[in-house]
Amino acid sequence: MNRRMTLYVVALYALLATAAGSSVHHLLQERAAARAAAIALSECRRHEAHILRLRARPALATDQERGSTDVSAPIEAAAKAAGIPADRLVRISPETARRVGETPYKEKPTRAFLRNVSLQEVVTMAHRLVGEDGGFDLKSLRLDAARGETAGRWSAELVLVYLIYEPAQSRL
């Protein structure tokens, strides 16, 4: 074989080696992407199953409006369990129930006002009230770092709601 032919063969081998190396690199990148996609798919399926379980769970609604003690007692108990002193739960204000769209449900809001509390205390209290046994949903939470409050202490307003099943009266 002459020298020119040897150069062509070496160049061809070098080209083939470069192509093989590039293919292996691409294959490894695609394998890593496939692993990441499999993990993401697994997470999506886990979230989907959780959503389906929550959808299957019936929405809890009472058939009549709760009395003021039935509303204030769990709020006071949740505040106490969160370590909030009684004098910092300033006020519990039930409001008028409002119809939820054109559904047979009414939403009954109750406002709870707290003063000089930590974020941890507010979150712990809210978590107890909206947990599976609390019977409330947290519609809104407003925090104020009012003047004169100690650093890391807040004034908070929680709007808690529960549902009442009350079909609209038919008009004959």
Secondary structure, DSSP 8 states (H G I E B T S, - for coil): --HHHHHHHHHHHHHHHHHHHHHHHHHHHHHHHHHHHHHHHHHHHHHHHHHHHHHHS----BSS---HHHHHHHHHHHHHHTT--GGGEEEEEE---EE-TTSSEEEEEEEEEEEEE-HHHHHHHHHHHHSTTT--EEEEEEEE--TT--TT-EEEEEEEEEEEE-------
